[in-house]
Amino acid sequence: MSGLPGGTVTMLFSDIEGSTRLLSRMGDRYAEALDQHRALLRAAWRQSMGRELGTEGDSFFVVFEGAGQAVAAALGAQQSLAAQAWPGDQRLSVRMGVHTGEPVAHGDGYVGMDVHRAARVAAAANGGQIVISETTQRLVREDLDESVSVTDLGWHRLKDFAEPTHLYQLTAEGMSETFPPLRTLGTSSALPAQPTPLLGRDGELQELRLLLQGGARLVTLTGPGGVGKSRLAVALAEERTADFPGGVYFVSLVDVSVAEDVWSAVRSAVGASGSTGSPRELVAHLAGRRMLLVLDNLEQITGADRVVNDLLTAIPELVVVATSRRPLHLRVEHDHPVGLLRVPEDDEVADAEQSAAVQLFCLYARMVRPGFVLTEENALAVAAICRRLDGLPLALELAAARSRMLTPGALLERMTSTTGLAAPAPDRPERHHTLRDTIAWSYDLLPAESQGWFRRLGVLSGGADLDAVAAVALPGSEGDPFDRITELVDASLVEVTEGFAGELRVDMLQTVADFAVHELTEVGELADTRDRHTRHFLDLARALAPQIWTGQAPDARQRLHDEAGNFRAALTWTLRLEPHTSPESDHARLGLQLCAALGGFWFTDGESVPEVNRWCRQALELVHMDCPERVSVLCHLATNKQGGSGRRSLARSPAGGSAGHHPPHCRRRRRM
């Protein structure tokens, strides 16, 4: 070549790996080895029409007019080096990097960022390895001999370069194919570090792993706030990094509210630059990359579904794992509701130790109170706390933070409501500072009418069927109550479970119900809603109780059991068993009527005599007027006077679980 070629050229850098260590081992014979190395490489450069622009020590800088020439030179040089016998039986390993670009000719050489990129590519390689950039790979891939193997090494961050570089490895006969990781700043993975190990999610991780392996391109992790959607998404991305050579990126969208800003957040996360910042420019930057995006916190973004759909349509190799309190409702979407952690089924230490909820509580408790352990003495209280908090990870974390000052027993006594749970944590998102903040985040996104339905659902205890939902939460509304609550289900504020004979029941976590009742109180609707609730379940008891003496007895008893939580809630409100309160006379009359309606069922079904008698005596003390219901309750008391005390309690089902309110991990969830 005469002069320096202009335009596009291919640059090759090489040097000996560990030359200082090699010199110490070879001593005076190192000079002999260096001469042999130079002769072999220069022969390869000449054969492929390369121009040597720089030689310093054991390094070379060579340029070629064609990418194919540079690749041929690198392969020939490595094969010659591998076949060479070196002085003292030592092994001399040379690393090589090849990149194609448009450097600027300057004097007897080139300058510009492409020269620096080529040097960084070479510096990333290991001894005996050829690493090439994507631009070079695209130019030569169609013309490579079948004996040449190309390995995708993924996207890597190189020193002094903001954007990642896609790198490949070339190997041929006589060359090694296995090398240590590249010497880069790391693959293009940007995932947040997690403060604690992931507990109780092995089954879900396996399900999600199979979805991705099966070709799913959009998986949305849905569920209530604080259930651990982001934590699970990061864990999934961490273990699948090797499947995405184009990079794995976490995109936080917690502060984003409009679709246009989603594009900016993705651009920032992947390190894309450009003059216009347009979606089209970002898509061009990501085109052809097999990559995974974790889009975290989508529920508050108007038009998020369109952005995700546009990304998946424009980038065929892209896979998205999204977290949201509501699904996106795209056809390609796999909706995965994230489950609550398993809570103990009994109070034995052995069962508690196997509970993921207990394990997480103890983990966080030890972080603020070193030496905290689960014992025979505190297992009962810890198990009760975990059940009270529904196995919700954020609630467990906030509660465990109080272990610095309180024993589990003392903590349980103070836990009259869950909405006030809070713990200082500057690294936690603002919406997770308190449990109330977490639920309010979803609540505030609802239209005003839906907020009203949600608040009123809070008085239901253990869930309820659609008739109860209509009577209590949707008074005067027309249409199917199923359609009315769809938005609440999508927002992960309520769930639909399967009840008796396959009927749908609307249920709510206790932590969410506490919030709903608090909001109901704030707007002054609690008394009216409680009244509708009591009257509906009084009518239900009056309709079902007579059936226990007929051929319909099995079905009637099961339905009464399913509503035991609602009966208890109605009795508690009307008869006011809480200290320092007294019921209104009209409310107490409703409580007396409910005791009268349920008396026959309690007697025939063996309910707990002490509890039943307590309700009956309270009703008689509060209502002194003569009425048929008072006579019925007096008869029930007389009948139960000799009864045993080891029968089921009012809120226990035949199987021993809470009627209509099974532990969260046992519920059969149905998405709408």
C-alpha positions as CSV (number, residue, x, y, z in Angstrom):
1,M,0.0,0.0,0.0
2,S,1.2,3.5,-0.8
3,G,-0.2,6.2,1.6
4,L,-3.0,5.6,4.1
5,P,-6.3,4.4,2.8
6,G,-9.2,6.7,3.5
7,G,-12.8,5.9,4.5
8,T,-13.5,2.5,6.1
9,V,-10.6,0.4,7.2
10,T,-10.2,-2.6,9.5
11,M,-7.8,-2.2,12.4
12,L,-6.0,-5.1,14.3
13,F,-4.2,-4.7,17.6
14,S,-2.3,-7.5,19.3
15,D,0.1,-8.1,22.2
16,I,1.6,-10.9,24.2
17,E,-0.4,-11.8,27.3
18,G,1.6,-11.8,30.5
19,S,4.8,-10.7,28.8
20,T,6.5,-9.7,32.1
21,R,5.9,-13.0,33.7
22,L,7.1,-14.8,30.5
23,L,10.3,-12.7,30.6
24,S,11.0,-13.8,34.2
25,R,10.5,-17.4,33.3
26,M,12.5,-17.4,30.0
27,G,15.3,-15.1,31.0
28,D,17.7,-14.4,28.1
29,R,15.7,-16.6,25.8
30,Y,12.8,-14.2,25.8
31,A,14.4,-12.1,23.1
32,E,14.6,-15.2,20.9
33,A,10.9,-15.9,21.5
34,L,10.0,-12.2,20.8
35,D,11.8,-12.4,17.5
36,Q,10.0,-15.6,16.5
37,H,6.7,-14.0,17.5
38,R,7.3,-10.9,15.3
39,A,8.4,-13.0,12.3
40,L,5.3,-15.1,12.5
41,L,2.9,-12.2,12.8
42,R,4.6,-10.1,10.1
43,A,4.3,-13.0,7.7
44,A,0.6,-13.2,8.4
45,W,0.2,-9.4,8.0
46,R,2.0,-9.4,4.6
47,Q,0.0,-12.4,3.3
48,S,-3.2,-10.5,3.9
49,M,-2.0,-7.1,2.6
50,G,-1.8,-5.5,6.0
51,R,0.0,-2.3,6.8
52,E,1.9,-2.2,10.0
53,L,1.5,1.2,11.6
54,G,2.9,0.7,15.1
55,T,5.1,-1.7,16.9
56,E,6.1,-1.2,20.4
57,G,7.6,-4.0,22.5
58,D,5.4,-7.1,21.9
59,S,2.4,-5.2,20.4
60,F,1.3,-4.5,16.9
61,F,-1.1,-2.0,15.3
62,V,-2.0,-3.1,11.7
63,V,-4.6,-1.8,9.3
64,F,-6.3,-3.6,6.3
65,E,-8.4,-2.2,3.5
66,G,-10.9,-5.1,3.9
67,A,-12.4,-6.8,7.0
68,G,-11.9,-10.2,5.4
69,Q,-8.2,-9.6,5.1
70,A,-7.8,-8.6,8.7
71,V,-9.7,-11.7,9.9
72,A,-7.7,-14.0,7.7
73,A,-4.5,-12.4,9.0
74,A,-5.6,-12.8,12.7
75,L,-6.6,-16.5,12.1
76,G,-3.4,-17.3,10.2
77,A,-1.3,-15.6,12.9
78,Q,-2.9,-17.5,15.8
79,Q,-2.6,-20.9,14.0
80,S,1.1,-20.2,13.4
81,L,1.6,-19.2,17.0
82,A,-0.2,-22.3,18.3
83,A,2.0,-24.6,16.1
84,Q,5.3,-23.0,17.0
85,A,7.7,-24.6,19.5
86,W,9.0,-21.9,21.9
87,P,12.3,-21.7,23.8
88,G,12.3,-23.5,27.1
89,D,9.0,-25.3,26.2
90,Q,7.2,-22.1,27.3
91,R,3.8,-21.1,25.8
92,L,3.5,-17.7,24.3
93,S,-0.1,-16.4,24.0
94,V,-1.1,-13.5,21.9
95,R,-4.4,-11.7,22.2
96,M,-5.9,-9.9,19.2
97,G,-8.8,-7.5,18.6
98,V,-10.3,-6.5,15.3
99,H,-12.6,-3.6,14.6
100,T,-13.8,-1.9,11.4
101,G,-14.5,1.8,11.4
102,E,-13.6,5.2,9.8
103,P,-10.6,6.6,11.6
104,V,-9.1,9.9,10.5
105,A,-5.7,9.7,8.7
106,H,-3.1,11.8,10.5
107,G,0.5,11.9,9.4
108,D,1.8,8.3,9.3
109,G,-1.2,6.9,11.3
110,Y,-4.8,7.2,12.3
111,V,-6.6,9.0,15.1
112,G,-10.2,9.0,16.3
113,M,-12.5,7.0,18.5
114,D,-12.5,4.0,16.2
115,V,-8.8,3.5,16.8
116,H,-9.4,3.6,20.6
117,R,-12.3,1.2,20.2
118,A,-10.1,-1.3,18.3
119,A,-7.5,-1.0,21.0
120,R,-10.1,-1.7,23.7
121,V,-11.5,-4.7,21.9
122,A,-8.0,-6.2,21.8
123,A,-7.4,-5.4,25.5
124,A,-10.6,-7.3,26.3
125,A,-9.2,-10.5,24.8
126,N,-7.3,-13.3,26.5
127,G,-4.1,-14.9,25.2
128,G,-4.7,-17.0,22.2
129,Q,-8.1,-15.4,21.6
130,I,-9.4,-13.3,18.6
131,V,-12.2,-10.9,19.5
132,I,-13.9,-8.9,16.8
133,S,-16.5,-6.1,16.9
134,E,-20.0,-6.4,15.5
135,T,-19.2,-4.1,12.6
136,T,-16.4,-6.5,11.5
137,Q,-18.5,-9.6,12.1
138,R,-21.3,-8.3,9.9
139,L,-18.8,-7.7,7.0
140,V,-17.2,-11.1,7.1
141,R,-20.0,-13.5,8.4
142,E,-21.2,-14.5,4.9
143,D,-17.6,-15.2,3.6
144,L,-16.1,-17.1,6.4
145,D,-14.9,-20.6,5.7
146,E,-17.0,-23.4,7.3
147,S,-14.0,-24.3,9.5
148,V,-14.2,-20.9,11.2
149,S,-16.4,-20.7,14.3
150,V,-18.0,-17.5,15.4
151,T,-19.2,-17.2,19.1
152,D,-21.4,-14.4,20.3
153,L,-19.8,-13.0,23.4
154,G,-22.6,-10.5,24.1
155,W,-22.6,-6.8,24.7
156,H,-19.8,-5.4,26.8
157,R,-18.9,-2.1,28.4
158,L,-15.4,-1.0,27.3
159,K,-13.4,1.6,29.2
160,D,-14.0,5.2,28.1
161,F,-17.1,4.2,26.0
162,A,-20.5,5.0,27.3
163,E,-22.4,2.7,24.9
164,P,-21.9,-1.0,25.0
165,T,-20.1,-2.9,22.2
166,H,-21.2,-6.2,20.8
167,L,-18.3,-8.6,20.7
168,Y,-17.7,-12.0,19.0
169,Q,-15.0,-14.6,19.1
170,L,-13.3,-16.3,16.1
171,T,-11.7,-19.7,16.3
172,A,-10.4,-22.2,13.8
173,E,-8.5,-25.5,13.6
174,G,-5.5,-25.6,16.0
175,M,-6.9,-22.8,18.2
176,S,-8.4,-23.1,21.7
177,E,-12.2,-22.5,21.9
178,T,-12.5,-21.9,25.6
179,F,-11.3,-18.8,27.3
180,P,-11.9,-17.0,30.6
181,P,-14.4,-14.0,30.7
182,L,-13.4,-11.0,28.6
183,R,-11.5,-8.2,30.4
184,T,-14.2,-5.6,30.1
185,L,-16.2,-3.5,32.5
186,G,-18.8,-6.2,32.3
187,T,-21.5,-7.4,30.1
188,S,-24.4,-5.0,29.5
189,S,-26.4,-6.0,32.5
190,A,-27.7,-3.3,34.8
191,L,-29.6,-4.9,37.6
192,P,-30.0,-3.4,41.1
193,A,-28.2,-5.2,44.0
194,Q,-30.6,-6.8,46.5
195,P,-30.1,-6.5,50.2
196,T,-31.4,-9.9,51.2
197,P,-31.7,-13.4,49.6
198,L,-34.8,-14.4,47.8
199,L,-37.0,-16.6,50.1
200,G,-39.9,-18.8,49.2
201,R,-39.9,-18.2,45.5
202,D,-38.3,-21.4,44.0
203,G,-41.5,-22.6,42.6
204,E,-42.4,-19.3,41.0
205,L,-38.9,-18.9,39.6
206,Q,-39.2,-22.3,37.9
207,E,-42.5,-21.3,36.4
208,L,-41.1,-18.0,35.0
209,R,-38.0,-19.8,33.8
210,L,-40.1,-22.2,31.8
211,L,-42.1,-19.3,30.3
212,L,-38.9,-17.6,29.0
213,Q,-37.5,-20.9,27.8
214,G,-40.8,-21.6,26.0
215,G,-40.5,-18.3,24.0
216,A,-42.6,-15.9,26.0
217,R,-41.7,-12.3,25.0
218,L,-43.8,-10.5,27.6
219,V,-44.2,-11.7,31.2
220,T,-46.0,-9.3,33.6
221,L,-45.6,-9.9,37.3
222,T,-48.8,-8.6,38.9
223,G,-49.9,-8.4,42.5
224,P,-50.6,-6.0,45.4
225,G,-48.0,-3.5,46.5
226,G,-45.2,-5.0,48.6
227,V,-45.7,-8.6,47.4
228,G,-42.2,-8.7,45.9
229,K,-42.8,-8.3,42.2
230,S,-39.6,-6.2,41.6
231,R,-37.5,-8.6,43.7
232,L,-38.7,-11.6,41.8
233,A,-38.2,-9.9,38.4
234,V,-34.6,-9.0,39.3
235,A,-33.9,-12.6,40.5
236,L,-35.3,-14.0,37.2
237,A,-33.2,-11.6,35.1
238,E,-30.0,-12.4,37.1
239,E,-30.2,-16.1,36.4
240,R,-31.1,-15.7,32.7
241,T,-28.3,-13.2,31.8
242,A,-26.5,-15.8,29.7
243,D,-29.5,-16.2,27.5
244,F,-29.4,-12.5,26.4
245,P,-26.1,-11.6,24.8
246,G,-27.6,-8.2,23.9
247,G,-27.8,-7.3,27.5
248,V,-30.1,-7.3,30.6
249,Y,-31.3,-4.0,31.8
250,F,-33.5,-2.8,34.7
251,V,-35.6,0.2,33.9
252,S,-37.1,1.9,36.9
253,L,-40.4,3.7,36.0
254,V,-41.6,4.7,39.5
255,D,-41.4,8.4,38.7
256,V,-42.8,8.1,35.2
257,S,-46.4,8.9,34.5
258,V,-46.7,9.4,30.7
259,A,-45.8,7.1,27.8
260,E,-43.2,9.5,26.3
261,D,-41.1,9.3,29.3
262,V,-40.9,5.5,29.2
263,W,-38.9,5.8,26.0
264,S,-36.5,8.2,27.7
265,A,-36.1,5.9,30.7
266,V,-35.3,2.9,28.4
267,R,-32.8,5.0,26.5
268,S,-31.0,6.0,29.7
269,A,-31.0,2.5,31.0
270,V,-29.4,0.9,27.9
271,G,-26.9,3.8,27.5
272,A,-28.2,4.8,24.0
273,S,-27.2,8.2,22.7
274,G,-28.5,10.1,19.7
275,S,-29.3,13.5,18.3
276,T,-33.1,13.4,18.3
277,G,-33.9,11.1,21.2
278,S,-36.9,9.7,19.2
279,P,-38.4,6.2,19.7
280,R,-37.3,5.4,16.1
281,E,-33.7,6.3,16.9
282,L,-33.8,4.1,20.1
283,V,-35.3,1.2,18.1
284,A,-32.5,1.5,15.5
285,H,-29.9,1.4,18.3
286,L,-31.4,-1.8,19.8
287,A,-32.2,-3.5,16.5
288,G,-30.9,-7.1,16.2
289,R,-30.0,-7.4,19.9
290,R,-31.2,-10.4,21.9
291,M,-31.9,-8.6,25.1
292,L,-34.1,-8.5,28.2
293,L,-35.7,-5.4,29.7
294,V,-37.1,-5.4,33.2
295,L,-39.7,-2.6,33.1
296,D,-40.5,-2.0,36.8
297,N,-43.6,-0.3,38.0
298,L,-45.9,0.3,35.0
299,E,-49.4,0.6,36.6
300,Q,-49.4,4.4,36.9
301,I,-48.3,5.1,33.3
302,T,-51.0,6.1,30.8
303,G,-50.2,4.4,27.5
304,A,-47.6,2.0,28.9
305,D,-49.3,-0.9,27.0
306,R,-48.7,0.9,23.7
307,V,-45.0,1.6,24.4
308,V,-44.4,-2.1,25.4
309,N,-46.2,-3.3,22.3
310,D,-44.2,-0.9,20.1
311,L,-40.9,-2.1,21.5
312,L,-41.8,-5.8,21.1
313,T,-43.1,-5.2,17.5
314,A,-40.0,-3.2,16.4
315,I,-37.4,-5.4,18.1
316,P,-38.1,-9.1,17.4
317,E,-35.4,-10.3,19.7
318,L,-36.5,-8.3,22.7
319,V,-38.0,-9.9,25.8
320,V,-39.8,-7.9,28.5
321,V,-40.4,-8.8,32.1
322,A,-42.7,-6.1,33.5
323,T,-43.9,-5.5,37.0
324,S,-47.3,-3.9,37.6
325,R,-50.2,-3.9,40.0
326,R,-52.4,-4.5,36.9
327,P,-51.8,-6.5,33.7
328,L,-51.2,-4.7,30.3
329,H,-53.9,-6.8,28.5
330,L,-51.7,-7.3,25.4
331,R,-52.3,-10.4,23.4
332,V,-48.6,-11.5,23.8
333,E,-48.7,-11.0,27.5
334,H,-48.3,-13.8,30.1
335,D,-49.8,-12.5,33.3
336,H,-48.1,-14.1,36.4
337,P,-49.8,-13.1,39.7
338,V,-47.0,-13.1,42.3
339,G,-48.1,-15.1,45.3
340,L,-47.9,-14.3,49.0
341,L,-45.4,-16.1,51.1
342,R,-46.5,-19.3,52.8
343,V,-47.7,-18.7,56.4
344,P,-47.6,-21.3,59.1
345,E,-50.7,-23.6,59.2
346,D,-50.2,-24.2,62.9
347,D,-48.2,-22.8,65.8
348,E,-45.6,-25.5,66.1
349,V,-42.0,-24.4,65.8
350,A,-41.3,-27.1,63.2
351,D,-44.1,-25.8,60.9
352,A,-43.2,-22.2,61.5
353,E,-39.5,-22.8,60.5
354,Q,-40.7,-24.2,57.2
355,S,-42.8,-21.1,56.5
356,A,-41.2,-18.6,54.0
357,A,-43.1,-15.8,55.7
358,V,-41.6,-16.7,59.1
359,Q,-38.1,-17.0,57.6
360,L,-38.3,-13.6,56.1
361,F,-39.6,-12.0,59.3
362,C,-36.8,-13.6,61.3
363,L,-34.2,-12.5,58.7
364,Y,-35.3,-8.8,59.0
365,A,-35.6,-9.1,62.8
366,R,-32.0,-10.3,63.0
367,M,-30.9,-7.3,60.9
368,V,-32.1,-4.9,63.7
369,R,-31.7,-7.3,66.6
370,P,-28.7,-9.6,66.3
371,G,-29.2,-12.9,67.9
372,F,-33.0,-13.0,67.3
373,V,-34.0,-16.7,66.9
374,L,-37.3,-18.5,66.6
375,T,-38.0,-20.4,69.8
376,E,-40.8,-22.3,71.5
377,E,-41.6,-19.2,73.5
378,N,-42.0,-16.8,70.5
379,A,-43.1,-19.1,67.7
380,L,-46.8,-18.7,68.5
381,A,-46.6,-14.9,68.3
382,V,-44.4,-14.9,65.1
383,A,-46.8,-17.3,63.4
384,A,-49.7,-15.1,64.3
385,I,-47.9,-11.9,63.1
386,C,-47.2,-13.6,59.7
387,R,-50.9,-14.7,59.4
388,R,-52.1,-11.2,60.4
389,L,-49.9,-9.7,57.7
390,D,-51.1,-12.2,55.0
391,G,-47.5,-13.3,54.3
392,L,-47.0,-9.9,52.5
393,P,-43.2,-9.4,52.2
394,L,-43.2,-5.6,52.7
395,A,-45.5,-5.8,55.7
396,L,-43.3,-8.5,57.3
397,E,-40.2,-6.3,56.7
398,L,-41.9,-3.2,58.3
399,A,-43.2,-5.2,61.2
400,A,-39.8,-7.0,61.8
401,A,-38.1,-3.6,62.0
402,R,-39.9,-3.0,65.3
403,S,-38.1,-6.0,66.8
404,R,-35.4,-3.7,67.8
405,M,-37.6,-2.6,70.7
406,L,-40.4,-5.1,70.9
407,T,-40.6,-8.9,71.4
408,P,-42.9,-10.8,69.0
409,G,-45.6,-11.0,71.7
410,A,-45.5,-7.3,72.4
411,L,-45.5,-6.5,68.7
412,L,-48.6,-8.7,68.1
413,E,-50.5,-6.9,71.0
414,R,-49.8,-3.5,69.4
415,M,-50.8,-4.6,65.9
416,T,-54.5,-3.5,66.1
417,S,-54.2,-2.2,62.5
418,T,-51.6,-2.8,59.8
419,T,-51.9,0.5,57.9
420,G,-49.6,2.3,60.4
421,L,-46.7,-0.1,59.9
422,A,-43.6,2.0,59.0
423,A,-39.8,1.8,59.1
424,P,-37.2,4.3,58.2
425,A,-35.3,3.3,55.0
426,P,-34.0,6.1,52.7
427,D,-33.2,3.5,50.0
428,R,-36.8,2.2,49.9
429,P,-39.1,3.8,47.3
430,E,-41.3,6.5,48.8
431,R,-44.5,4.4,48.1
432,H,-43.0,1.7,50.4
433,H,-42.2,3.8,53.4
434,T,-45.3,2.7,55.2
435,L,-47.8,-0.1,54.4
436,R,-50.4,2.7,54.0
437,D,-48.3,4.4,51.4
438,T,-48.0,1.2,49.4
439,I,-51.8,0.6,49.3
440,A,-52.6,4.2,48.8
441,W,-50.4,4.2,45.6
442,S,-52.9,1.8,44.0
443,Y,-56.0,3.4,45.6
444,D,-55.1,6.9,44.3
445,L,-54.9,5.6,40.7
446,L,-58.5,4.5,40.8
447,P,-61.4,6.7,39.5
448,A,-63.5,8.2,42.3
449,E,-66.4,5.8,41.8
450,S,-64.1,2.8,42.0
451,Q,-62.5,4.2,45.1
452,G,-66.0,4.2,46.7
453,W,-66.6,0.5,45.8
454,F,-63.2,-0.5,47.1
455,R,-63.7,1.3,50.5
456,R,-67.1,-0.4,51.1
457,L,-65.6,-3.8,50.3
458,G,-63.4,-3.4,53.3
459,V,-66.2,-4.4,55.7
460,L,-66.5,-7.9,54.2
461,S,-64.7,-10.5,56.3
462,G,-63.4,-13.6,54.6
463,G,-64.7,-12.6,51.2
464,A,-68.3,-12.6,49.9
465,D,-70.3,-13.7,46.9
466,L,-71.4,-11.3,44.2
467,D,-74.8,-10.8,45.8
468,A,-73.2,-9.6,49.0
469,V,-70.9,-7.4,47.0
470,A,-73.8,-5.8,45.2
471,A,-75.8,-5.2,48.4
472,V,-72.9,-3.9,50.5
473,A,-70.5,-2.1,48.1
474,L,-72.7,-1.3,45.1
475,P,-76.0,-0.1,46.6
476,G,-78.3,1.2,43.9
477,S,-76.0,0.3,41.1
478,E,-77.3,-1.3,38.0
479,G,-75.5,-4.0,36.0
480,D,-73.5,-7.0,36.8
481,P,-71.3,-6.5,40.0
482,F,-68.7,-8.8,38.3
483,D,-68.1,-6.0,35.7
484,R,-67.9,-3.4,38.4
485,I,-65.1,-5.0,40.3
486,T,-62.9,-5.9,37.3
487,E,-60.9,-2.7,37.7
488,L,-60.2,-3.5,41.4
489,V,-59.0,-6.9,40.5
490,D,-56.8,-5.5,37.8
491,A,-55.4,-3.1,40.3
492,S,-54.5,-6.0,42.6
493,L,-56.6,-4.5,45.4
494,V,-59.1,-7.4,45.5
495,E,-59.0,-10.9,44.2
496,V,-61.5,-13.4,43.0
497,T,-61.5,-16.8,44.6
498,E,-63.6,-19.9,44.1
499,G,-66.2,-20.6,46.8
500,F,-68.9,-23.2,47.4
501,A,-70.1,-25.0,44.3
502,G,-67.7,-23.0,42.1
503,E,-69.3,-19.7,42.8
504,L,-67.1,-16.6,42.7
505,R,-66.2,-14.8,45.9
506,V,-64.5,-11.4,46.1
507,D,-61.8,-11.4,48.7
508,M,-59.3,-8.9,50.1
509,L,-56.1,-9.2,52.0
510,Q,-56.4,-8.2,55.7
511,T,-53.8,-5.5,55.2
512,V,-55.8,-4.0,52.3
513,A,-59.1,-4.3,54.2
514,D,-57.6,-2.4,57.1
515,F,-56.8,0.4,54.7
516,A,-60.2,0.3,53.1
517,V,-62.0,0.6,56.4
518,H,-59.7,3.5,57.4
519,E,-60.7,5.3,54.3
520,L,-64.3,4.4,54.8
521,T,-64.1,6.0,58.3
522,E,-62.4,9.1,56.9
523,V,-65.2,9.9,54.5
524,G,-67.9,9.1,57.1
525,E,-69.4,6.1,55.3
526,L,-68.5,3.4,57.8
527,A,-71.8,3.3,59.8
528,D,-74.0,3.1,56.7
529,T,-71.8,0.4,55.1
530,R,-71.7,-1.7,58.3
531,D,-75.5,-1.4,58.5
532,R,-76.0,-2.6,54.9
533,H,-73.5,-5.4,55.6
534,T,-75.4,-6.6,58.7
535,R,-78.8,-6.4,57.1
536,H,-77.7,-8.4,54.1
537,F,-76.2,-11.2,56.2
538,L,-79.1,-11.2,58.6
539,D,-81.4,-11.8,55.5
540,L,-79.0,-14.6,54.4
541,A,-79.1,-16.3,57.8
542,R,-82.9,-16.1,57.9
543,A,-83.1,-17.7,54.5
544,L,-80.5,-20.5,55.1
545,A,-81.1,-21.4,58.7
546,P,-84.5,-23.1,58.1
547,Q,-82.9,-25.3,55.4
548,I,-80.7,-27.1,57.9
549,W,-83.8,-29.1,58.9
550,T,-84.5,-30.2,55.3
551,G,-82.8,-32.2,52.6
552,Q,-80.9,-29.1,51.7
553,A,-79.0,-29.2,55.0
554,P,-75.5,-30.0,53.7
555,D,-75.5,-27.1,51.2
556,A,-77.1,-24.7,53.7
557,R,-74.5,-25.6,56.4
558,Q,-71.6,-25.1,54.0
559,R,-72.8,-21.7,53.0
560,L,-73.3,-20.7,56.6
561,H,-69.8,-21.8,57.3
562,D,-68.5,-19.9,54.4
563,E,-70.0,-16.7,55.7
564,A,-68.9,-17.2,59.3
565,G,-66.4,-14.3,59.1
566,N,-69.1,-12.0,58.0
567,F,-71.5,-13.1,60.7
568,R,-68.8,-12.5,63.3
569,A,-68.1,-9.0,61.8
570,A,-71.8,-8.2,61.9
571,L,-72.2,-9.4,65.5
572,T,-69.0,-7.5,66.6
573,W,-70.4,-4.3,65.1
574,T,-73.9,-4.6,66.4
575,L,-73.1,-5.8,69.9
576,R,-69.9,-3.9,70.3
577,L,-67.8,-6.3,72.3
578,E,-64.8,-4.0,72.1
579,P,-64.1,-2.2,75.5
580,H,-65.2,1.4,76.1
581,T,-67.9,1.3,73.4
582,S,-71.6,0.9,73.5
583,P,-73.8,0.0,70.5
584,E,-76.8,2.0,69.4
585,S,-80.1,0.3,70.3
586,D,-81.1,-0.2,66.7
587,H,-77.8,-1.9,66.0
588,A,-78.1,-4.1,69.1
589,R,-81.6,-5.2,67.9
590,L,-80.0,-6.3,64.6
591,G,-77.4,-8.3,66.7
592,L,-80.2,-10.0,68.7
593,Q,-82.0,-10.9,65.5
594,L,-78.8,-12.4,64.0
595,C,-78.3,-14.5,67.1
596,A,-81.8,-15.7,66.9
597,A,-81.5,-16.6,63.2
598,L,-78.2,-18.5,63.7
599,G,-79.1,-20.2,67.0
600,G,-80.4,-23.4,65.4
601,F,-77.4,-23.7,63.1
602,W,-75.0,-23.1,66.1
603,F,-76.7,-25.8,68.1
604,T,-76.9,-28.5,65.4
605,D,-73.5,-27.8,64.0
606,G,-71.6,-27.9,67.3
607,E,-70.2,-24.4,67.4
608,S,-68.1,-23.2,70.4
609,V,-70.5,-23.0,73.3
610,P,-68.6,-20.3,75.2
611,E,-68.4,-18.0,72.2
612,V,-72.0,-18.6,71.2
613,N,-73.2,-18.0,74.7
614,R,-71.2,-14.8,74.9
615,W,-72.9,-13.4,71.8
616,C,-76.3,-14.4,73.1
617,R,-75.8,-12.9,76.6
618,Q,-74.5,-9.7,75.2
619,A,-77.5,-9.4,72.9
620,L,-79.9,-10.0,75.9
621,E,-78.1,-7.5,78.0
622,L,-78.4,-4.8,75.4
623,V,-82.0,-5.4,74.2
624,H,-84.6,-5.6,77.0
625,M,-87.8,-5.3,74.9
626,D,-90.0,-8.3,74.6
627,C,-89.9,-9.8,71.2
628,P,-89.8,-13.2,69.5
629,E,-86.1,-12.9,68.9
630,R,-85.4,-12.5,72.6
631,V,-87.4,-15.7,73.4
632,S,-85.4,-17.6,70.7
633,V,-82.1,-16.5,72.1
634,L,-83.1,-17.4,75.7
635,C,-84.0,-20.9,74.4
636,H,-80.6,-21.2,72.6
637,L,-78.9,-20.3,75.9
638,A,-80.9,-22.8,77.8
639,T,-80.2,-25.5,75.2
640,N,-76.4,-24.8,75.2
641,K,-76.0,-24.6,78.9
642,Q,-74.9,-28.2,79.2
643,G,-72.9,-28.2,75.9
644,G,-69.2,-29.0,75.7
645,S,-66.5,-26.4,75.2
646,G,-64.3,-28.1,72.7
647,R,-66.4,-27.6,69.6
648,R,-65.5,-25.4,66.6
649,S,-65.4,-21.7,67.0
650,L,-67.8,-19.5,65.1
651,A,-65.2,-18.6,62.4
652,R,-63.9,-22.1,61.8
653,S,-64.8,-24.3,58.9
654,P,-65.4,-28.1,59.0
655,A,-61.8,-28.6,57.8
656,G,-60.4,-26.5,60.6
657,G,-59.5,-23.4,58.5
658,S,-61.1,-20.0,58.7
659,A,-64.3,-20.2,56.8
660,G,-64.1,-18.4,53.5
661,H,-60.7,-16.9,54.6
662,H,-58.1,-19.6,54.1
663,P,-54.4,-18.8,54.5
664,P,-53.3,-16.9,51.4
665,H,-51.0,-19.6,50.1
666,C,-54.0,-22.1,50.1
667,R,-56.4,-19.9,48.1
668,R,-57.3,-20.8,44.6
669,R,-56.9,-17.5,42.7
670,R,-58.8,-16.8,39.6
671,R,-57.7,-13.8,37.4
672,M,-60.4,-11.9,35.6
